[in-house]
Amino acid sequence: MSMNAQPSFTSVDPVDIRSSGFQRFVIRLSERLDLDIPREDYAQLATLGGCSAYISAPRRKEPRLVLQR
């Protein structure tokens, strides 16, 4: 039996983006993908399709400030 992730999958229980479990999920996702995820984007990660779209979206890396001595 093969199980495929369907972007249109609807969870029986809606994800509470304020829950500590969801917060941990976002932190681990951010660490694993080396991706900064601002709080205002958390709602986009509340569904499987939203996560897929968010992760797949092209991002512009902000240049890091390098101080020279």
PLY file of the C-alpha trace (Angstrom):
ply
format ascii 1.0
element vertex 69
property float x
property float y
property float z
element edge 68
property int vertex1
property int vertex2
end_header
0.00 0.00 0.00
1.44 3.34 -1.06
0.51 6.54 0.73
1.09 9.79 -1.14
0.89 13.23 0.39
-1.98 15.07 -1.22
-1.79 18.89 -1.19
-5.59 19.06 -0.94
-5.63 16.88 2.18
-7.91 18.30 4.85
-7.22 17.49 8.46
-10.10 16.56 10.72
-8.68 18.80 13.43
-7.54 22.25 12.32
-3.97 23.11 13.25
-3.68 25.64 16.05
-0.75 27.78 14.93
-0.45 29.11 18.49
0.13 25.66 20.00
3.54 24.74 21.35
3.60 21.65 19.11
3.14 23.75 16.00
5.76 26.23 17.20
8.25 23.36 17.64
7.37 22.07 14.16
8.14 25.48 12.61
11.41 25.80 14.55
12.57 22.33 13.44
11.51 23.03 9.85
13.42 26.30 9.92
16.55 24.64 11.33
16.40 21.66 8.98
15.96 23.77 5.84
18.13 26.69 6.99
15.16 28.93 6.30
14.01 31.99 8.24
10.25 31.71 8.80
8.70 34.91 10.18
5.70 34.58 12.49
3.44 36.29 9.96
4.03 33.30 7.63
3.05 30.61 10.16
-0.55 30.41 8.90
0.76 29.36 5.49
2.27 26.25 7.13
-0.96 25.08 8.75
-1.79 22.61 5.95
0.26 20.04 4.07
-0.34 21.91 0.80
0.61 25.19 2.42
3.87 23.70 3.73
4.69 22.29 0.33
4.02 25.60 -1.41
5.94 27.62 1.19
9.00 25.38 1.06
8.96 25.24 -2.75
8.64 29.00 -3.25
11.79 30.72 -4.47
13.33 32.96 -1.83
15.82 35.76 -2.07
18.56 35.32 0.49
19.26 38.55 2.32
22.97 39.37 2.25
24.65 38.98 5.60
26.58 41.90 6.96
30.25 41.02 7.26
32.35 43.27 9.45
35.98 43.61 8.55
38.64 44.56 11.04
0 1
1 2
2 3
3 4
4 5
5 6
6 7
7 8
8 9
9 10
10 11
11 12
12 13
13 14
14 15
15 16
16 17
17 18
18 19
19 20
20 21
21 22
22 23
23 24
24 25
25 26
26 27
27 28
28 29
29 30
30 31
31 32
32 33
33 34
34 35
35 36
36 37
37 38
38 39
39 40
40 41
41 42
42 43
43 44
44 45
45 46
46 47
47 48
48 49
49 50
50 51
51 52
52 53
53 54
54 55
55 56
56 57
57 58
58 59
59 60
60 61
61 62
62 63
63 64
64 65
65 66
66 67
67 68
